[in-house]
């Protein structure tokens, strides 16, 4: 009875409370909270290390943050040394092997990380002494051995090769190189050629030259006492011997271009264009308009409520997202940028819309509600960040390194809330230089240049390493007599001839599968039967079949995790329209159109458009006649998704050339199929498609 009485009372209380609230009126926000950060106590070790200590016994844990106070290092011909050195640090010490070091850190429930310009450690209070000993040993006596150097160098070279065709990697490399120049500390980048010039001795030299305690700051926050920290750091980091610091000049500001220009990098394999509109800015955290610049940037492109996002995604549907960013540095050398990744066909329109939003925020007062919401977002995120010890450590270091007022973070919210509509317009005009911007675009020139030229913005051309070049030849003259149907005939002849192709009634592939980002390697069995039946079953060792896709000529389904999803009517219609295992043998002149002869990664290819309900293209090697690539675009959840299938490693099976390699890229997902066996006209039956 008592249980039911309590339940009744609680329901009645909730009902009465709700009745007193007018839900048609938005609750008023409370006053902006007062931020009170613990002030660090300071001391300096004899070797020059400056230590800041914040005592906080709320939780039984301790955080250490170490940072070097030095200017950025220009590596020049030795670019890559610092990256290699950084990857080798934190992997054991001259006193403890890599395996033993990592095992002990894990056993203690701690975390220790060491890089070239920073280091950090986290530990429970009870393990503080031992973790501090391990931490200091890792920083002062890193285990630098040639075997580890060779491994890290090989890994870095391999990653560069993987990124060779990556739209994002190329964009990231050329953006700063063009904005600051390759001979600027902010513009240089690592290449395989440079890495091959680096020796293990170079790494040891850089470590000896730059890894010195003279310019180190350490912040200690947590369940500690100041006097204990002072004693323990003298015993540990006090052993680090002081040296002579190498002089590195401060980064210099690079002027912006006189007039806005498009800097175009051709990537023939690109199905999207990466647009990056940027100009260099002189902005420090100590500048009086720093907070207004943060708010102005947030309104322009800080998130889903920003001008850019609302325009390019929600209104135009050009992209998944468009954002902007404004940087600051202690040297006053940084950049402002706006970016978007868009479909090829709307590249020129996206550029125009981005510039129009620059003009809007510079010429129109921002809506007061939007300004209020931008401030509220900063207030909320700032308060959440102050709950983390790592953030407090970062703030303490920022005050030191950027020469900020001691109350910079305590007055942070006050300064954010003081930003006015006029301030936003003022800083937008000062920092968002649409009249002096580089519009850096990496994309498929054969599909986007013609329309970009119509914008009237001057276009300059660069290669994938930011070197200026002449305008590439995006489309070559098509030889006389070559037509879409003759290209299909050349393909059939290249893979074995019409008679051999017509004899193929079924195909079965046993394949190894690689899915980018997944730790395991599935296997797949792919079967097909003329004219249009298909089956794919994917398995994982120890788990059995994890996915199926079937089409029996009339209907089909996909099954994963025990859930079966029937094919849509559109998918059924498209699958049923297939006329054979080799569509080239069945295309008519009305089905296909020859678009161009152009370059695809150094190979001349014919681009063929396949007419139908969705946009589809096929690329054939102009010399061998083989199919190298397929592209298709589909609508999904209001967005266009382009899928790419690349064919490679053609081998003869029963007199027919079959691609044993296949890579499928759909949005961010990349799946590779490597055939271990291909069987023609055997091992396939009608029941496989049910």
Secondary structure by P-SEA (a helix, b strand, c coil): caaaaaaaaaaaaaaaaaaaccccccccccccbbbbcbbbbbcccccbbbbbbbbbccccbbbbbbbbbccccccccccaaaaaaaaacccccccccaaaaaaaaaaacbbbbbcccccbbbbcccaaaaaaaaaaaaaccccccaaaaaaaaaaaaaaaaaacccaaaaaaaacccccccccccccccccaaaaaaccaaaaaaaaaccccccbbbbbbbccccaaaaaaaaaaccccccccbbbbbccbbbbbccccbbbbccccccccbbbbbbbbbbbccccccaaaaaaaaaaaaccccccccccccccccccccccbbbbbbccccccccbbbbbbcccaaaaaaaaaaaaaaaaacccccaaaaaaaaaaaaaaaaaaaacaaaaaaaaaaaaaaccccccccaaaaaaaaccaaaaaaaaaaccccccccccccccccccaaaaaacccbbbbbcccccccccccccccccccccaaaaaaaaaaaaccaaaaaaccbbbbbbbbbcccccbbbbbbbbbcccccbbbbbbcccccccbbbbbcccccccccccccccccaaaaaaaaacccccccccccccccccccccccccbbbbbbbbbccbbbbbbcccccccccbbbbbbbcccbbbbbbbbbccccccccbbbbcbbbbbcccbbbbbbbccccccccccccccc
